[in-house]
Amino acid sequence: MFNSTKIVLIVFALVVFSARTCVQDTSTSSIEEEEITTTIETKADKANTEAFTPTKSSFEECSKITRGVLITHCGSCHQSSLNSHKAGAIKFFDLDMGTHWHTSLSQENLPGIARRTQNKSTITKHQKEAIATFLKLKDLQLQK
């Protein structure tokens, strides 16, 4: 009887631990992603025919897509709300800061994001384009 109680408690503790350390997926829905992708593609088409001037909304759209991808792939270290977060990673960026997640990024951090996302097969072509656009726009923002 005592051993079965121990087993039940251990299983319960493992389930709770597993549930608490899972990465929260707050990425955009596929419908919302298609709308954002269409906007990015339209702006990219314009860029081929005329000089593309990034707008605040294009930066915010690309930031939102980038954050969604990073939550999936980097959230366990870069979400301060998770027990698995790493203090050193949070210093670079905290995905729990919502739309302001990127405010602590420096130019030195941008190549790391590009490197960590470029070869992931689960990231779509449109998401990779949005990430690249975000990184370029953030770089321009940091140069000011």
HULIN-V796390 format. One record per residue. PHI is phi in degrees with one decimal (NA if undefined). Layout:
phi
PHI
PHI
//
This chain:
phi
NA
-63.7
-66.1
-67.1
-65.6
-60.4
-61.9
-61.0
-66.1
-65.9
-61.5
-60.2
-62.5
-64.9
-63.8
-62.6
-60.3
-62.4
-65.7
-76.0
-98.0
-69.1
-76.6
-78.4
-97.1
-114.4
-68.7
-70.8
-72.5
-65.7
-66.2
-62.8
-64.6
-63.3
-62.6
-66.0
-61.8
-60.5
-61.9
-65.3
-63.6
-60.7
-68.3
-67.4
-61.9
-63.0
-64.0
-72.1
-103.4
-148.5
-65.3
-88.9
-106.6
-62.6
-107.4
-61.3
-68.9
-67.6
-64.1
-64.9
-63.8
-68.1
-63.5
-64.0
-65.1
-60.3
-61.2
-60.4
-65.7
-66.7
-60.1
-67.1
-98.5
-127.6
-59.8
-61.4
-99.7
-107.9
-123.5
-64.5
-77.5
-95.2
-64.6
-83.6
-62.2
-114.3
-57.2
-64.1
-70.3
-64.0
-61.5
-77.4
-163.3
-121.1
-68.6
-78.4
-83.3
63.5
-67.6
-99.1
-56.6
-93.7
-64.0
-92.0
-69.6
-117.4
-59.1
-67.6
-81.8
-62.7
-61.5
-64.4
-64.9
-59.8
-62.0
-76.1
-108.2
-68.5
-106.7
-84.2
-70.9
-83.5
-91.9
-71.5
-59.1
-65.5
-66.3
-62.5
-65.1
-65.0
-63.8
-60.8
-64.8
-58.0
-62.9
-65.1
-67.5
-65.4
-60.6
-61.7
-62.7
-73.0
-74.6
-69.9
//
